[in-house]
Amino acid sequence: MLKDEMLWRDWHPVMIVADMAANQSYRTSVLGVPIVYSHDGQGYHARRAEGDGPCSITERYATVWVCLGEDPLEFFAIPEFDEPDRRVLGAGSIRLHVSGLRAVENFLDMGHFPFVHDGYLGAEPYTEVLPYDVEIDAATNEIYARNCRFVQPRASATADKPIDVSYIYRVARPYTTLLYKTCVPAPDRLDVIGLFVQPLSEEWCVAHTVMIYIDDVNSDEELRKFQQTVFGQDLMILINQVPKRMPLETRHEVPVRADAMSSVYRRWLRENKIAFGTYSEPEVAQTGMAATATAGA
């Protein structure tokens, strides 16, 4: 596999379907490539705004996606999306000055729950992240973290008391992740939250959130407000990341036990030759040091 081959063949989100108006042109970027897209009432259309090259567009999971490669990957499956009693809602799209990989990794992190989401997804002094299991599914090349548990004061819009919440994290593609969590109205099933991240450039992204819920109590607005409140609490962490791109080498950011999912995610990115949105030592500085050493000799 060539560097970033997966990304060029992958489908990337550009908008939540419900937010798109017919017969209106939209401009954006994917992987640093400017594109123009629209829906004319009959179907979707997309093209590169500059130069030549393929640009495919489709609708899936209440989201509009584009692919810049000639041989697009098959879509990842979300069986819950087709269950008739599920409510599917877009929870907003937020532009962030950070690599999309950082946004995905933050979504996977349970360690910040009591400190950033106090009163919602966690509370002090209950700060321990219990051991959980992480594996890469060989058949799909997706990452799963299972047996994740956390006591949460208000796990969802339907929760009216603290509960012990069960989580399953899934990374389907480098910029696409899903969370399956305890459903309060139906304890034998799981709610699903999809974080579909659009890599505008290596240091800018748009995080599109889709909820696939079982909830016949709250209004659409109440569900969106809860999810946007939780995501909004993460903004300061995300926009203050240094560097903006994500280091893949452990010498830059040392993981701890609670970072098991993050460690596997970063290793998986390296194994899949993902470079876009990652950070490495500047080659210029290394060259300069070598030249100085040579001159000194």
C-alpha positions in Angstrom: 0.0 0.0 0.0 1.3 3.5 -0.9 1.4 6.3 1.5 -2.2 7.7 2.1 -3.6 5.3 -0.5 -6.4 4.4 1.9 -7.4 8.1 2.3 -7.5 8.8 -1.4 -9.8 5.8 -2.0 -11.9 6.5 1.1 -15.2 8.3 1.4 -15.1 11.6 3.3 -18.1 13.4 4.8 -18.8 16.9 3.6 -22.3 17.7 5.0 -25.2 16.3 7.0 -28.0 15.6 4.5 -30.6 17.6 6.5 -28.5 20.7 6.4 -28.2 20.7 2.6 -30.4 22.9 0.4 -31.4 21.8 -3.1 -30.1 23.7 -6.1 -27.4 25.4 -4.1 -23.6 25.0 -4.7 -21.3 24.4 -1.8 -17.5 24.8 -1.7 -15.2 23.0 0.6 -11.9 21.0 0.7 -11.1 17.3 1.3 -7.5 16.3 1.8 -6.4 19.8 0.8 -8.3 19.6 -2.6 -10.9 22.2 -3.2 -14.2 20.8 -4.4 -17.7 22.1 -5.4 -20.8 20.0 -4.8 -24.6 20.3 -5.0 -27.9 18.5 -5.2 -30.3 19.5 -7.9 -33.4 17.7 -6.6 -32.6 14.7 -8.8 -29.2 13.7 -7.5 -25.8 14.8 -6.2 -23.0 16.3 -8.3 -19.4 17.0 -7.3 -16.2 18.2 -9.1 -12.8 19.4 -8.2 -12.7 23.2 -8.2 -9.2 23.3 -9.6 -7.5 20.9 -12.1 -8.6 17.4 -13.1 -9.1 14.2 -11.3 -12.0 12.0 -10.1 -14.6 13.3 -7.6 -17.4 10.9 -6.7 -20.3 11.8 -4.4 -23.0 9.8 -2.6 -25.4 9.8 0.4 -25.0 7.3 3.2 -25.9 7.3 6.9 -27.7 10.7 6.7 -24.5 12.2 5.4 -23.1 13.4 2.0 -19.7 11.8 1.2 -17.1 12.4 -1.5 -14.2 10.3 -2.8 -11.2 11.6 -4.7 -9.9 8.3 -5.8 -10.6 6.3 -9.0 -11.3 3.1 -7.0 -13.5 4.0 -4.0 -13.5 1.7 -1.0 -16.7 -0.1 0.0 -18.7 1.7 2.7 -18.3 0.4 6.3 -21.5 -1.2 7.6 -23.8 0.3 10.3 -26.6 -2.2 10.7 -28.4 -0.1 13.3 -29.0 2.6 10.7 -31.6 0.3 9.0 -33.5 -0.6 12.2 -37.0 0.9 11.8 -37.3 2.1 15.4 -34.1 4.1 15.4 -34.1 7.9 15.2 -31.3 9.2 13.0 -30.4 12.8 13.6 -27.5 15.0 12.6 -26.1 16.7 15.7 -24.2 19.5 13.9 -20.9 20.1 12.0 -18.1 21.9 13.8 -15.0 23.3 12.1 -11.8 22.8 14.1 -8.3 24.1 13.9 -6.7 20.7 14.5 -5.9 17.5 12.5 -8.9 15.3 12.0 -6.9 12.5 13.5 -6.7 14.4 16.8 -10.5 14.8 16.7 -11.0 11.1 16.3 -8.5 10.3 19.1 -10.2 12.7 21.5 -13.5 10.9 20.8 -11.8 7.6 21.8 -10.5 8.9 25.1 -12.3 8.0 28.3 -9.6 9.5 30.6 -10.9 13.1 30.2 -14.5 12.3 31.1 -14.5 13.4 34.8 -12.4 16.5 34.1 -13.9 17.9 30.9 -17.5 16.4 31.0 -18.1 16.8 34.8 -21.7 16.2 35.6 -22.4 14.5 32.2 -20.0 11.7 31.3 -18.0 11.6 34.5 -17.4 13.2 37.9 -14.5 13.5 40.4 -13.3 11.6 42.4 -14.3 8.7 40.1 -11.4 9.2 37.6 -10.1 5.7 37.1 -10.3 4.1 33.6 -10.8 0.4 34.1 -8.9 -2.0 31.9 -10.6 -2.8 28.6 -9.9 -4.9 25.5 -8.7 -3.6 22.2 -8.4 -5.6 18.9 -8.1 -5.1 15.2 -10.7 -7.1 13.2 -8.6 -8.9 10.6 -11.7 -9.3 8.3 -12.6 -5.6 8.2 -9.3 -3.9 9.3 -11.3 -2.0 11.9 -10.4 -1.3 15.5 -12.7 -2.3 18.4 -12.4 -1.4 22.1 -14.8 -3.6 24.1 -15.7 -4.0 27.8 -15.3 -0.2 28.4 -17.2 0.9 31.4 -17.6 4.3 33.2 -20.0 5.6 35.8 -21.7 8.6 34.3 -23.9 11.2 36.1 -25.9 11.9 32.9 -25.0 9.5 30.2 -27.6 10.7 27.7 -30.6 13.0 27.3 -32.9 10.2 28.6 -30.8 9.5 31.7 -32.2 11.0 35.0 -29.7 9.4 37.4 -26.1 8.1 37.4 -25.6 4.8 35.7 -22.8 2.4 34.9 -22.4 2.8 31.2 -21.0 0.2 28.8 -19.1 1.4 25.8 -17.8 -0.1 22.5 -15.5 2.1 20.4 -15.0 1.3 16.8 -12.6 3.0 14.3 -13.9 2.1 10.8 -11.6 4.3 8.8 -8.8 6.7 9.8 -11.2 9.7 10.0 -14.3 7.7 10.9 -15.3 6.4 14.3 -18.4 5.2 16.1 -19.4 4.8 19.7 -21.9 2.2 20.9 -23.2 2.9 24.4 -25.8 1.8 26.9 -29.3 2.8 25.8 -31.3 3.9 28.8 -34.8 3.2 27.4 -33.7 -0.2 26.0 -30.9 -1.7 28.2 -30.5 -4.7 26.0 -29.6 -2.5 23.0 -27.0 0.2 22.3 -27.3 3.7 21.1 -24.8 4.7 18.3 -23.0 7.9 17.8 -21.0 8.4 14.6 -18.2 11.0 14.4 -17.5 11.5 10.7 -14.5 13.8 10.4 -13.8 15.7 7.2 -10.0 16.4 6.7 -10.0 19.9 5.2 -6.3 20.1 5.4 -3.6 18.6 7.6 -4.4 21.0 10.4 -8.1 21.8 9.9 -11.1 19.5 9.9 -14.9 19.5 10.2 -16.4 17.1 12.7 -19.9 15.9 11.6 -21.9 14.0 14.2 -24.8 11.6 13.6 -26.9 10.0 16.3 -28.6 6.7 15.8 -30.8 6.5 18.9 -33.7 4.6 20.5 -35.6 7.4 22.2 -39.3 8.2 22.0 -39.2 10.8 24.8 -37.0 13.6 23.8 -37.5 16.0 20.9 -35.0 16.3 18.1 -33.8 19.6 19.5 -33.3 18.1 23.0 -31.2 15.3 21.6 -29.1 17.6 19.5 -28.6 20.1 22.4 -27.3 17.3 24.7 -24.8 16.0 22.2 -23.7 19.5 21.2 -23.2 20.4 24.9 -20.9 17.4 25.4 -19.0 18.1 22.2 -18.7 21.7 23.0 -16.9 20.9 26.2 -14.1 19.3 24.2 -13.4 22.3 22.0 -10.8 23.9 24.2 -8.9 20.7 24.4 -9.0 20.2 20.6 -8.0 23.7 19.5 -5.2 23.9 22.0 -3.4 20.7 20.8 0.3 21.2 20.1 1.3 20.2 17.5 -1.9 20.5 15.5 -1.1 17.4 13.6 -0.9 14.1 15.5 2.5 12.5 16.3 2.6 8.8 15.7 5.9 8.1 17.5 5.6 7.4 21.2 8.6 9.6 22.0 6.5 12.7 21.3 3.6 11.8 23.6 4.0 9.0 26.0 0.8 6.8 26.5 -0.4 5.4 29.8 -2.6 2.3 30.5 -5.8 4.3 29.9 -4.6 5.2 26.4 -4.7 1.6 25.1 -7.2 2.5 22.4 -5.1 5.5 21.3 -1.9 3.5 21.2 -3.5 0.9 18.9 -5.1 3.6 16.8 -1.7 5.3 16.2 0.0 2.0 15.4 -2.9 1.1 13.0 -2.4 4.4 11.2 1.3 3.7 10.8 0.6 0.2 9.5 -1.9 1.6 7.0 0.7 4.2 5.9 -1.4 7.2 6.9 0.6 10.4 6.8 -1.9 13.1 6.1 -2.6 14.9 9.4 0.3 13.4 11.2 3.4 15.0 12.7 7.1 14.1 12.3 10.3 16.0 13.1 11.1 18.7 10.5 13.6 17.5 8.0 15.0 21.0 7.6 16.2 21.0 11.2 17.9 17.6 10.8 19.6 18.7 7.6 20.8 21.9 9.3 22.3 19.9 12.1 24.1 17.6 9.7 25.5 20.5 7.8 26.8 22.2 11.0 28.5 18.9 12.0 30.2 18.6 8.7 31.4 22.1 8.7 32.8 21.7 12.2 34.6 18.6 11.2 
